[in-house]
Amino acid sequence: MKPVNGSTGPTPNVRAGQDVSAGQDVRAEQDVRAGEDVRAGQDVRAGEDVRAGQDVVRRRRSRAALVLGTVTGAVLLVALGSGTVLLGLVGGGAVLLDTAGGGAVLLDTAGGEAAGGHDPVAIVAPPWAAPSPGLPLGADALGRDVLARVLAGGRDLTLTALAAASTASALGVAGGLWVGWSRGRLGRTAAGAADLLLALPLLLLALLAVVALPGPAAVVAGTVLGGTPLTLRVVADATAAARHAGYVEAALSRGERAGAVLLREVLPAHAGLVGADLGQRLVLAVQLAAALNVLGFGPAPPAPDWAAMLRENLQGLGLNAAAAIAPAVALAVLAGTVAAFAHVLATRDGLS
């Protein structure tokens, strides 16, 4: 049968095939869009899960930082020998350490009697006497109460280490902000000088300083010479990386000066870095102060000192090992707690 009016249009079968093809194309396009929507939804959910996991990790790290910060503060308080610290339970009663007067007093709240309260410099027993009810850690080389000397022996060392770490960290942060922000020849010279100091042995610098300065000042000088360059390099690298950050460029576009940007924008952004670095400088200062005190450059006898107790009681390890072990444990707890807190601060802010 010929088409009407000479028309050459498609036959009904052809049109039906075209309709089927068009329907298939529509369904294929709908399937593609549906697949894209599904993948987009999966990506969104995956991103939400990742962010939720990151939030959980950050909360855990924040809690760990809080706990370790509390423990670090308690350890520093005991080391400084000031205040009253509740340590634990002994025989159903709390043992209370009151070192405000520079000595050590143990009170059992169950019985209310003093378990020990000897003067750290008083001779109360034969040399290297074994532990007994009146002497929980025994006596040292001269017959003095080891526990009383341990509780009073961390004050000068800790104060010196805190002063040294604070000075080194402050100088390093200030220098690092300047070197990282400036690109001049003077900044490059300062960075080169810091690298040169980092190549020198720290103990050698401290021994050179102790020749001209008293022990505590030598610890501060040694920590500054050995710790400030490292802080400067770390902060300088972080500052250089933050120079082109959005919040810095926004502050500069508002017309703020470089000094204001560094203090108001860059430094607060480096708070975790500075806190972690301060902890590391404190550990360094504790180690340096202990080394110099062991060598005899610390407080003069009979003042109690953890490092000096190590030197004085090494010969009596066979008679009363606690006389040497107790101050060593005190030093290890102080340095280890501060180092752990610094590490938690660093990991919380993604620095390590």
PADOFI-881958 format. One line per 5 residues: their letters; for each residue x, y, z of N, C-alpha, C. Coordinates in steps of 0.05 Angstrom, whole numbers, always signed. Layout:
PADOFI-881958
a = X,Y,Z,X,Y,Z,X,Y,Z ~ ...
This chain:
PADOFI-881958
mkpvn = +17,-24,+0,+0,+0,+0,+17,+25,+0 ~ +12,+44,-18,+28,+68,-21,+19,+89,-1 ~ +37,+106,+8,+29,+128,+26,+11,+147,+12 ~ -8,+159,+27,-27,+179,+17,-13,+204,+9 ~ -22,+217,-13,-12,+243,-22,+18,+241,-28
gstgp = +28,+218,-34,+56,+215,-41,+75,+218,-17 ~ +64,+216,+7,+81,+220,+31,+100,+197,+34 ~ +124,+204,+44,+145,+184,+49,+150,+181,+79 ~ +132,+189,+97,+136,+187,+126,+140,+159,+136 ~ +149,+156,+162,+155,+129,+173,+129,+114,+176
tpnvr = +132,+88,+174,+109,+70,+178,+104,+68,+207 ~ +81,+57,+215,+74,+54,+244,+94,+36,+258 ~ +105,+16,+245,+125,-1,+257,+151,+15,+264 ~ +158,+32,+245,+182,+48,+249,+178,+67,+273 ~ +154,+80,+273,+149,+98,+296,+149,+83,+322
agqdv = +138,+59,+323,+137,+44,+348,+166,+37,+356 ~ +183,+31,+338,+211,+25,+345,+225,+50,+356 ~ +219,+73,+343,+231,+98,+353,+221,+104,+382 ~ +195,+99,+387,+185,+104,+414,+198,+86,+434 ~ +202,+61,+426,+216,+42,+445,+244,+51,+450
sagqd = +258,+60,+429,+286,+69,+433,+286,+94,+451 ~ +267,+113,+446,+266,+137,+463,+261,+130,+492 ~ +242,+110,+496,+237,+102,+523,+261,+89,+537 ~ +275,+73,+521,+299,+61,+532,+320,+83,+539 ~ +323,+103,+522,+342,+124,+528,+334,+139,+553
vraeq = +308,+144,+556,+298,+158,+580,+304,+142,+605 ~ +298,+115,+603,+303,+99,+627,+333,+97,+633 ~ +349,+95,+612,+378,+94,+616,+388,+119,+630 ~ +377,+142,+620,+385,+168,+632,+376,+169,+661 ~ +351,+159,+666,+341,+159,+694,+358,+141,+712
dvrag = +367,+118,+700,+384,+100,+716,+411,+113,+722 ~ +421,+127,+702,+447,+141,+706,+444,+162,+728 ~ +423,+178,+727,+419,+198,+747,+414,+186,+775 ~ +399,+163,+775,+395,+150,+801,+421,+139,+812 ~ +438,+128,+794,+464,+118,+803,+481,+141,+814
edvra = +481,+164,+800,+496,+187,+809,+486,+197,+836 ~ +459,+197,+839,+448,+205,+865,+456,+186,+887 ~ +455,+160,+881,+463,+141,+901,+493,+145,+909 ~ +510,+148,+889,+538,+152,+895,+543,+178,+910 ~ +528,+199,+902,+531,+224,+917,+522,+221,+946
gqdvr = +499,+206,+950,+491,+201,+977,+511,+185,+993 ~ +523,+165,+980,+543,+149,+993,+567,+166,+1000 ~ +575,+184,+981,+598,+202,+987,+592,+220,+1011 ~ +567,+231,+1011,+560,+248,+1033,+560,+233,+1060 ~ +549,+209,+1060,+549,+193,+1084,+577,+186,+1093
agedv = +594,+179,+1073,+622,+172,+1079,+636,+196,+1091 ~ +631,+220,+1079,+643,+244,+1090,+634,+250,+1118 ~ +608,+246,+1122,+597,+250,+1149,+609,+230,+1169 ~ +612,+205,+1160,+625,+186,+1178,+654,+193,+1184 ~ +668,+203,+1164,+696,+211,+1169,+697,+234,+1188
ragqd = +680,+254,+1184,+680,+277,+1202,+672,+268,+1230 ~ +652,+250,+1232,+645,+240,+1259,+668,+226,+1272 ~ +682,+209,+1257,+705,+196,+1268,+727,+215,+1277 ~ +731,+236,+1260,+751,+256,+1268,+743,+270,+1293 ~ +717,+276,+1295,+707,+289,+1320,+712,+272,+1344
vvrrr = +707,+246,+1341,+711,+227,+1363,+740,+227,+1371 ~ +758,+226,+1351,+787,+225,+1357,+795,+251,+1371 ~ +785,+274,+1361,+792,+300,+1374,+782,+301,+1402 ~ +758,+291,+1407,+747,+291,+1435,+764,+273,+1453 ~ +772,+250,+1443,+789,+232,+1459,+816,+245,+1465
rsraa = +827,+258,+1445,+853,+271,+1449,+850,+294,+1468 ~ +828,+308,+1467,+824,+330,+1486,+821,+320,+1514 ~ +806,+298,+1517,+804,+286,+1544,+831,+276,+1554 ~ +846,+264,+1536,+873,+254,+1544,+890,+278,+1552 ~ +888,+300,+1537,+904,+323,+1544,+896,+335,+1571
lvlgt = +869,+335,+1576,+860,+345,+1602,+870,+327,+1625 ~ +868,+301,+1622,+876,+283,+1643,+906,+285,+1648 ~ +922,+285,+1626,+951,+287,+1629,+959,+315,+1639 ~ +944,+335,+1631,+950,+362,+1642,+945,+363,+1672 ~ +924,+350,+1682,+919,+349,+1710,+941,+334,+1725
vtgav = +948,+311,+1713,+970,+295,+1726,+996,+310,+1726 ~ +1002,+324,+1704,+1026,+340,+1702,+1027,+362,+1723 ~ +1004,+375,+1726,+1002,+396,+1747,+1006,+385,+1774 ~ +995,+361,+1780,+999,+349,+1806,+1028,+341,+1811 ~ +1041,+330,+1790,+1069,+323,+1793,+1086,+347,+1797
llval = +1081,+369,+1783,+1096,+393,+1787,+1092,+405,+1815 ~ +1067,+403,+1824,+1060,+413,+1851,+1076,+398,+1872 ~ +1077,+371,+1869,+1092,+355,+1888,+1122,+361,+1886 ~ +1132,+364,+1861,+1160,+370,+1856,+1168,+397,+1868 ~ +1150,+416,+1866,+1156,+442,+1877,+1154,+442,+1908
gsgtv = +1142,+422,+1919,+1141,+420,+1948,+1123,+441,+1961 ~ +1102,+449,+1949,+1084,+469,+1961,+1056,+459,+1960 ~ +1041,+464,+1980,+1013,+456,+1981,+1009,+429,+1994 ~ +985,+420,+1996,+978,+394,+2007,+966,+377,+1986 ~ +977,+353,+1982,+969,+336,+1960,+959,+309,+1971
llglv = +936,+301,+1963,+924,+275,+1970,+935,+254,+1952 ~ +950,+235,+1963,+964,+216,+1946,+949,+190,+1944 ~ +938,+179,+1965,+925,+153,+1962,+915,+143,+1988 ~ +912,+118,+1990,+902,+105,+2014,+922,+85,+2025 ~ +926,+85,+2051,+944,+66,+2064,+929,+56,+2088
gggav = +925,+30,+2089,+911,+18,+2111,+884,+28,+2116 ~ +869,+35,+2095,+842,+45,+2098,+840,+75,+2104 ~ +863,+89,+2106,+862,+117,+2110,+878,+132,+2089 ~ +871,+157,+2084,+885,+172,+2064,+911,+182,+2074 ~ +931,+181,+2057,+958,+191,+2064,+960,+219,+2052
lldta = +966,+238,+2069,+967,+266,+2062,+995,+276,+2064 ~ +1005,+288,+2042,+1032,+298,+2042,+1031,+329,+2044 ~ +1041,+340,+2065,+1042,+369,+2068,+1071,+378,+2067 ~ +1078,+390,+2044,+1106,+399,+2041,+1108,+429,+2040 ~ +1089,+443,+2051,+1090,+472,+2049,+1113,+483,+2065
gggav = +1122,+469,+2085,+1144,+480,+2101,+1171,+470,+2092 ~ +1172,+457,+2069,+1198,+447,+2059,+1205,+420,+2069 ~ +1189,+409,+2087,+1194,+382,+2097,+1173,+363,+2087 ~ +1169,+342,+2101,+1150,+322,+2092,+1135,+312,+2117 ~ +1108,+312,+2115,+1092,+303,+2137,+1071,+283,+2126
lldta = +1070,+259,+2135,+1051,+239,+2126,+1030,+235,+2148 ~ +1005,+239,+2141,+984,+236,+2161,+965,+214,+2152 ~ +959,+196,+2169,+939,+175,+2164,+913,+185,+2175 ~ +894,+191,+2157,+869,+203,+2167,+852,+183,+2182 ~ +858,+157,+2179,+843,+137,+2194,+850,+138,+2224
ggeaa = +876,+141,+2229,+885,+142,+2257,+891,+170,+2266 ~ +897,+188,+2247,+903,+216,+2254,+930,+220,+2265 ~ +948,+201,+2263,+975,+204,+2274,+995,+208,+2251 ~ +1016,+221,+2257,+1037,+226,+2238,+1053,+200,+2233 ~ +1054,+192,+2208,+1070,+168,+2201,+1099,+175,+2197
gghdp = +1105,+200,+2194,+1133,+209,+2190,+1134,+239,+2186 ~ +1152,+253,+2198,+1154,+281,+2195,+1182,+291,+2201 ~ +1203,+278,+2190,+1230,+285,+2197,+1239,+309,+2180 ~ +1258,+323,+2192,+1271,+345,+2178,+1289,+332,+2156 ~ +1288,+343,+2131,+1304,+331,+2110,+1334,+331,+2115
vaiva = +1343,+349,+2132,+1372,+350,+2137,+1380,+338,+2164 ~ +1361,+328,+2179,+1366,+317,+2206,+1375,+288,+2204 ~ +1395,+280,+2220,+1404,+252,+2221,+1386,+237,+2241 ~ +1372,+217,+2231,+1352,+203,+2247,+1357,+174,+2249 ~ +1378,+163,+2236,+1383,+134,+2236,+1412,+129,+2227
ppwaa = +1421,+105,+2230,+1448,+98,+2220,+1449,+101,+2190 ~ +1473,+105,+2178,+1475,+108,+2149,+1464,+84,+2135 ~ +1448,+90,+2114,+1436,+70,+2096,+1419,+49,+2112 ~ +1405,+59,+2132,+1387,+41,+2147,+1365,+32,+2129 ~ +1357,+7,+2132,+1336,-5,+2116,+1309,+8,+2122
pspgl = +1290,+6,+2104,+1263,+16,+2109,+1251,+4,+2134 ~ +1237,+20,+2149,+1224,+12,+2174,+1198,+28,+2177 ~ +1181,+21,+2197,+1156,+36,+2201,+1160,+66,+2204 ~ +1182,+75,+2216,+1187,+103,+2219,+1201,+115,+2195 ~ +1213,+99,+2179,+1228,+107,+2155,+1219,+91,+2131
plgad = +1198,+99,+2118,+1187,+82,+2096,+1207,+76,+2074 ~ +1226,+94,+2069,+1246,+90,+2048,+1274,+87,+2060 ~ +1276,+84,+2086,+1302,+81,+2099,+1317,+107,+2102 ~ +1343,+105,+2106,+1360,+128,+2110,+1381,+129,+2088 ~ +1393,+153,+2084,+1413,+156,+2063,+1441,+152,+2075
algrd = +1461,+163,+2060,+1489,+158,+2068,+1496,+170,+2095 ~ +1482,+191,+2103,+1488,+204,+2129,+1466,+198,+2150 ~ +1447,+180,+2144,+1427,+173,+2163,+1403,+192,+2163 ~ +1398,+206,+2141,+1375,+224,+2139,+1352,+210,+2126 ~ +1328,+219,+2132,+1303,+206,+2122,+1302,+210,+2091
vlarv = +1302,+187,+2076,+1302,+188,+2047,+1276,+200,+2037 ~ +1253,+191,+2048,+1227,+201,+2039,+1225,+231,+2043 ~ +1234,+241,+2066,+1233,+270,+2071,+1250,+285,+2051 ~ +1273,+274,+2044,+1291,+288,+2025,+1280,+286,+1996 ~ +1267,+264,+1990,+1255,+262,+1963,+1232,+282,+1960
laggr = +1216,+285,+1980,+1193,+303,+1979,+1202,+332,+1978 ~ +1225,+338,+1990,+1235,+366,+1990,+1256,+371,+1969 ~ +1265,+350,+1955,+1288,+353,+1937,+1282,+361,+1909 ~ +1257,+365,+1902,+1251,+372,+1874,+1245,+402,+1870 ~ +1244,+417,+1892,+1236,+445,+1890,+1255,+461,+1873
dltlt = +1280,+463,+1881,+1299,+480,+1867,+1303,+470,+1838 ~ +1305,+444,+1835,+1309,+433,+1808,+1286,+440,+1789 ~ +1261,+437,+1800,+1238,+443,+1783,+1235,+473,+1777 ~ +1240,+489,+1797,+1238,+518,+1793,+1259,+527,+1772 ~ +1283,+517,+1774,+1304,+523,+1755,+1296,+514,+1727
alaaa = +1285,+490,+1725,+1277,+479,+1699,+1254,+495,+1687 ~ +1235,+503,+1704,+1213,+520,+1694,+1223,+547,+1683 ~ +1241,+559,+1699,+1251,+585,+1690,+1267,+582,+1664 ~ +1283,+561,+1662,+1299,+557,+1638,+1281,+551,+1614 ~ +1261,+533,+1617,+1244,+526,+1595,+1227,+550,+1586
stasa = +1217,+566,+1604,+1201,+589,+1597,+1218,+609,+1581 ~ +1242,+614,+1591,+1260,+633,+1577,+1266,+623,+1549 ~ +1274,+598,+1546,+1282,+587,+1520,+1258,+587,+1501 ~ +1234,+579,+1511,+1211,+578,+1494,+1202,+606,+1485 ~ +1203,+625,+1503,+1195,+652,+1496,+1213,+664,+1475
lgvag = +1239,+661,+1479,+1258,+672,+1459,+1255,+657,+1433 ~ +1252,+631,+1434,+1249,+616,+1409,+1224,+622,+1394 ~ +1202,+626,+1408,+1176,+633,+1395,+1178,+661,+1382 ~ +1189,+680,+1397,+1192,+707,+1386,+1210,+707,+1362 ~ +1233,+694,+1364,+1251,+692,+1341,+1239,+677,+1318
glwvg = +1224,+655,+1323,+1212,+640,+1302,+1191,+655,+1287 ~ +1175,+671,+1301,+1154,+687,+1288,+1168,+707,+1269 ~ +1189,+720,+1279,+1203,+740,+1262,+1217,+727,+1238 ~ +1231,+705,+1243,+1246,+693,+1221,+1226,+681,+1200 ~ +1205,+669,+1209,+1186,+657,+1191,+1170,+678,+1175
wsrgr = +1166,+701,+1186,+1151,+722,+1172,+1169,+738,+1153 ~ +1193,+745,+1162,+1211,+761,+1146,+1226,+744,+1127 ~ +1234,+755,+1105,+1248,+741,+1084,+1275,+754,+1078 ~ +1284,+772,+1096,+1308,+787,+1091,+1333,+771,+1098 ~ +1356,+784,+1093,+1382,+772,+1098,+1386,+767,+1128
lgrta = +1376,+786,+1144,+1379,+784,+1173,+1365,+759,+1184 ~ +1341,+753,+1173,+1326,+730,+1182,+1341,+704,+1174 ~ +1352,+703,+1150,+1367,+680,+1142,+1392,+676,+1159 ~ +1404,+699,+1167,+1428,+697,+1184,+1421,+685,+1211 ~ +1398,+694,+1222,+1389,+684,+1248,+1383,+654,+1246
agaad = +1371,+645,+1224,+1365,+617,+1221,+1391,+601,+1218 ~ +1411,+611,+1205,+1436,+598,+1202,+1451,+596,+1229 ~ +1449,+617,+1245,+1461,+616,+1272,+1447,+595,+1290 ~ +1421,+593,+1287,+1406,+572,+1302,+1415,+544,+1294 ~ +1419,+540,+1268,+1428,+514,+1259,+1456,+508,+1270
lllal = +1473,+529,+1271,+1500,+525,+1282,+1499,+517,+1311 ~ +1482,+530,+1327,+1480,+523,+1355,+1469,+495,+1359 ~ +1451,+486,+1341,+1440,+459,+1343,+1461,+438,+1339 ~ +1482,+445,+1324,+1503,+425,+1319,+1522,+422,+1342 ~ +1521,+439,+1362,+1539,+438,+1385,+1527,+420,+1407
pllll = +1543,+404,+1421,+1533,+388,+1443,+1522,+405,+1466 ~ +1498,+398,+1475,+1485,+415,+1495,+1500,+414,+1521 ~ +1510,+391,+1530,+1524,+389,+1555,+1550,+405,+1555 ~ +1563,+406,+1531,+1587,+422,+1529,+1581,+452,+1533 ~ +1559,+461,+1521,+1551,+489,+1525,+1545,+494,+1554
allav = +1531,+475,+1568,+1525,+479,+1596,+1550,+480,+1613 ~ +1569,+462,+1607,+1594,+462,+1623,+1610,+488,+1619 ~ +1609,+499,+1595,+1622,+524,+1590,+1608,+546,+1606 ~ +1581,+545,+1607,+1566,+565,+1621,+1571,+563,+1651 ~ +1573,+539,+1662,+1576,+535,+1690,+1602,+545,+1701
valpg = +1622,+548,+1683,+1648,+559,+1692,+1645,+588,+1701 ~ +1628,+603,+1687,+1625,+632,+1693,+1600,+638,+1709 ~ +1581,+620,+1710,+1555,+626,+1723,+1550,+605,+1745 ~ +1533,+613,+1765,+1525,+593,+1785,+1507,+572,+1772 ~ +1502,+550,+1786,+1488,+527,+1776,+1462,+533,+1763
paavv = +1442,+546,+1777,+1416,+552,+1764,+1419,+570,+1740 ~ +1436,+590,+1741,+1439,+607,+1717,+1452,+592,+1694 ~ +1469,+573,+1700,+1481,+557,+1679,+1461,+539,+1666 ~ +1442,+529,+1682,+1420,+512,+1670,+1403,+529,+1651 ~ +1397,+553,+1660,+1381,+571,+1643,+1396,+578,+1617
agtvl = +1422,+584,+1620,+1438,+591,+1596,+1441,+567,+1578 ~ +1446,+543,+1589,+1448,+520,+1573,+1423,+513,+1558 ~ +1400,+515,+1572,+1374,+509,+1559,+1368,+530,+1537 ~ +1375,+555,+1542,+1370,+575,+1522,+1388,+570,+1497 ~ +1413,+564,+1502,+1431,+559,+1479,+1424,+533,+1464
ggtpl = +1414,+513,+1478,+1408,+488,+1465,+1379,+485,+1456 ~ +1361,+498,+1470,+1332,+495,+1464,+1320,+517,+1447 ~ +1330,+541,+1450,+1319,+563,+1435,+1322,+560,+1405 ~ +1345,+551,+1395,+1348,+547,+1366,+1328,+527,+1354 ~ +1322,+505,+1369,+1303,+486,+1359,+1275,+497,+1358
tlrvv = +1268,+512,+1379,+1241,+525,+1380,+1239,+545,+1357 ~ +1260,+560,+1353,+1260,+580,+1332,+1255,+567,+1305 ~ +1269,+545,+1299,+1266,+532,+1273,+1237,+521,+1269 ~ +1227,+509,+1290,+1200,+497,+1289,+1179,+518,+1284 ~ +1180,+540,+1300,+1160,+561,+1298,+1164,+576,+1272
adata = +1189,+580,+1263,+1193,+594,+1237,+1181,+579,+1214 ~ +1184,+552,+1214,+1172,+536,+1192,+1142,+538,+1193 ~ +1130,+537,+1217,+1101,+539,+1219,+1091,+567,+1211 ~ +1106,+587,+1218,+1098,+615,+1211,+1100,+619,+1181 ~ +1121,+609,+1168,+1124,+612,+1139,+1101,+597,+1125
aarha = +1093,+574,+1135,+1071,+560,+1122,+1044,+575,+1126 ~ +1041,+589,+1148,+1016,+604,+1154,+1015,+631,+1140 ~ +1037,+640,+1129,+1039,+667,+1117,+1018,+671,+1095 ~ +1012,+650,+1080,+993,+652,+1057,+966,+639,+1064 ~ +961,+635,+1089,+935,+624,+1098,+914,+644,+1094
gyvea = +889,+635,+1091,+867,+653,+1086,+863,+673,+1108 ~ +864,+664,+1133,+859,+683,+1155,+881,+704,+1157 ~ +905,+697,+1149,+927,+717,+1150,+923,+738,+1128 ~ +916,+728,+1103,+912,+747,+1081,+888,+764,+1086 ~ +867,+754,+1100,+844,+770,+1107,+852,+792,+1126
alsrg = +869,+785,+1146,+877,+806,+1165,+894,+827,+1151 ~ +912,+819,+1133,+928,+838,+1119,+911,+856,+1101 ~ +890,+845,+1089,+873,+861,+1071,+857,+881,+1087 ~ +853,+877,+1113,+840,+896,+1130,+858,+919,+1138 ~ +884,+917,+1130,+902,+938,+1136,+918,+935,+1162
eraga = +916,+911,+1175,+931,+906,+1199,+961,+904,+1194 ~ +977,+913,+1213,+1006,+912,+1210,+1016,+883,+1215 ~ +1040,+879,+1206,+1052,+852,+1209,+1053,+843,+1238 ~ +1061,+861,+1256,+1064,+854,+1284,+1037,+846,+1296 ~ +1016,+861,+1289,+989,+854,+1299,+979,+828,+1288
vllre = +985,+822,+1263,+977,+797,+1251,+991,+773,+1264 ~ +1017,+777,+1270,+1032,+755,+1283,+1021,+750,+1311 ~ +1014,+771,+1326,+1005,+768,+1354,+976,+759,+1355 ~ +959,+769,+1338,+931,+764,+1340,+921,+740,+1323 ~ +935,+734,+1302,+926,+713,+1284,+945,+688,+1284
vlpah = +971,+693,+1279,+989,+671,+1276,+996,+657,+1302 ~ +1002,+673,+1322,+1010,+661,+1348,+987,+645,+1361 ~ +962,+654,+1362,+941,+637,+1372,+937,+611,+1356 ~ +942,+613,+1330,+939,+588,+1314,+961,+568,+1321 ~ +983,+577,+1332,+1005,+559,+1339,+1005,+552,+1369
aglvg = +982,+556,+1382,+981,+551,+1411,+989,+522,+1418 ~ +978,+503,+1404,+985,+475,+1409,+1014,+469,+1405 ~ +1025,+481,+1383,+1054,+477,+1377,+1071,+489,+1399 ~ +1064,+513,+1408,+1080,+526,+1429,+1078,+511,+1455 ~ +1054,+501,+1462,+1051,+486,+1487,+1067,+460,+1486
adlgq = +1066,+446,+1463,+1082,+421,+1461,+1111,+427,+1462 ~ +1120,+448,+1449,+1148,+455,+1450,+1158,+463,+1478 ~ +1140,+478,+1492,+1147,+485,+1519,+1152,+460,+1537 ~ +1135,+440,+1533,+1138,+415,+1548,+1165,+402,+1541 ~ +1172,+402,+1516,+1198,+390,+1509,+1221,+406,+1520
rlvla = +1219,+433,+1521,+1241,+449,+1533,+1243,+444,+1563 ~ +1220,+439,+1576,+1220,+433,+1604,+1234,+407,+1610 ~ +1228,+386,+1593,+1242,+361,+1596,+1272,+365,+1592 ~ +1280,+380,+1572,+1308,+386,+1567,+1321,+399,+1591 ~ +1307,+419,+1603,+1318,+433,+1626,+1321,+415,+1650
vqlaa = +1301,+397,+1654,+1303,+378,+1677,+1327,+360,+1673 ~ +1331,+350,+1650,+1354,+333,+1644,+1380,+348,+1649 ~ +1382,+372,+1639,+1406,+388,+1642,+1412,+395,+1671 ~ +1391,+403,+1685,+1395,+410,+1713,+1403,+385,+1729 ~ +1391,+362,+1723,+1399,+337,+1737,+1428,+330,+1731
alnvl = +1436,+333,+1706,+1464,+326,+1699,+1484,+344,+1713 ~ +1479,+370,+1714,+1497,+389,+1727,+1497,+384,+1757 ~ +1474,+378,+1769,+1473,+373,+1798,+1488,+347,+1805 ~ +1486,+327,+1788,+1501,+302,+1793,+1531,+307,+1792 ~ +1539,+326,+1775,+1567,+333,+1773,+1577,+351,+1796
gfgpa = +1558,+359,+1813,+1566,+375,+1836,+1562,+405,+1833 ~ +1548,+414,+1813,+1543,+442,+1808,+1516,+452,+1818 ~ +1502,+435,+1833,+1476,+442,+1843,+1476,+454,+1871 ~ +1455,+452,+1886,+1454,+463,+1913,+1475,+451,+1931 ~ +1486,+467,+1948,+1507,+458,+1966,+1495,+440,+1988
ppapd = +1509,+419,+1996,+1500,+402,+2018,+1497,+419,+2044 ~ +1478,+412,+2061,+1461,+388,+2061,+1434,+391,+2048 ~ +1431,+412,+2031,+1405,+417,+2018,+1396,+392,+2002 ~ +1371,+384,+2004,+1362,+360,+1989,+1359,+366,+1960 ~ +1367,+348,+1943,+1365,+351,+1914,+1364,+323,+1902
waaml = +1346,+318,+1884,+1343,+291,+1872,+1368,+282,+1859 ~ +1380,+298,+1842,+1404,+290,+1828,+1427,+286,+1847 ~ +1430,+304,+1866,+1452,+300,+1886,+1448,+275,+1902 ~ +1423,+267,+1908,+1418,+242,+1923,+1428,+218,+1907 ~ +1426,+219,+1881,+1436,+197,+1865,+1466,+194,+1869
renlq = +1480,+216,+1868,+1510,+215,+1871,+1517,+206,+1899 ~ +1503,+215,+1919,+1510,+210,+1947,+1504,+181,+1955 ~ +1485,+168,+1943,+1475,+142,+1953,+1482,+119,+1935 ~ +1497,+123,+1914,+1504,+101,+1896,+1520,+80,+1910 ~ +1537,+88,+1929,+1554,+68,+1943,+1538,+51,+1962
glgln = +1514,+59,+1969,+1499,+43,+1988,+1476,+27,+1976 ~ +1478,+22,+1950,+1457,+7,+1937,+1452,-21,+1949 ~ +1474,-33,+1958,+1471,-59,+1971,+1458,-59,+1998 ~ +1459,-36,+2012,+1448,-34,+2039,+1419,-23,+2038 ~ +1415,-1,+2023,+1389,+10,+2020,+1386,+22,+1992
aaaai = +1376,+5,+1974,+1373,+13,+1946,+1353,+35,+1943 ~ +1334,+38,+1961,+1313,+58,+1958,+1325,+86,+1960 ~ +1348,+89,+1973,+1360,+116,+1976,+1368,+127,+1949 ~ +1375,+109,+1929,+1382,+119,+1903,+1360,+115,+1883 ~ +1343,+95,+1887,+1321,+90,+1868,+1299,+111,+1870
apava = +1293,+119,+1895,+1271,+138,+1899,+1275,+164,+1884 ~ +1298,+178,+1887,+1302,+203,+1871,+1303,+198,+1841 ~ +1313,+175,+1833,+1314,+169,+1804,+1285,+166,+1793 ~ +1268,+153,+1809,+1240,+150,+1801,+1226,+177,+1800 ~ +1233,+194,+1819,+1221,+221,+1820,+1228,+237,+1795
lavla = +1253,+236,+1787,+1262,+250,+1763,+1249,+238,+1738 ~ +1247,+211,+1737,+1234,+199,+1714,+1205,+206,+1712 ~ +1191,+206,+1734,+1162,+213,+1734,+1158,+241,+1725 ~ +1174,+260,+1735,+1172,+288,+1728,+1176,+291,+1698 ~ +1199,+281,+1688,+1205,+285,+1659,+1186,+269,+1641
gtvaa = +1179,+245,+1649,+1161,+229,+1633,+1133,+240,+1631 ~ +1123,+251,+1653,+1096,+262,+1653,+1094,+287,+1635 ~ +1114,+304,+1638,+1115,+328,+1621,+1117,+321,+1592 ~ +1135,+301,+1585,+1138,+293,+1558,+1113,+281,+1546 ~ +1099,+265,+1562,+1073,+253,+1553,+1052,+274,+1548
fahvl = +1051,+294,+1565,+1032,+316,+1561,+1038,+332,+1536 ~ +1064,+337,+1531,+1072,+351,+1507,+1065,+335,+1482 ~ +1069,+309,+1483,+1062,+291,+1461,+1032,+292,+1455 ~ +1016,+291,+1476,+987,+292,+1472,+979,+318,+1459 ~ +990,+340,+1468,+984,+366,+1456,+991,+367,+1426
atrdg = +1014,+355,+1420,+1023,+354,+1392,+1004,+337,+1375 ~ +997,+314,+1384,+980,+296,+1368,+951,+307,+1367 ~ +942,+321,+1387,+916,+332,+1387,+913,+353,+1364 ~ +934,+369,+1359,+933,+389,+1338,+945,+379,+1312 ~ +950,+353,+1310,+960,+342,+1285,+988,+349,+1279
ls = +1005,+353,+1299,+1032,+361,+1295,+1051,+337,+1294 ~ +1043,+314,+1301,+1060,+290,+1299,+1043,+265,+1293
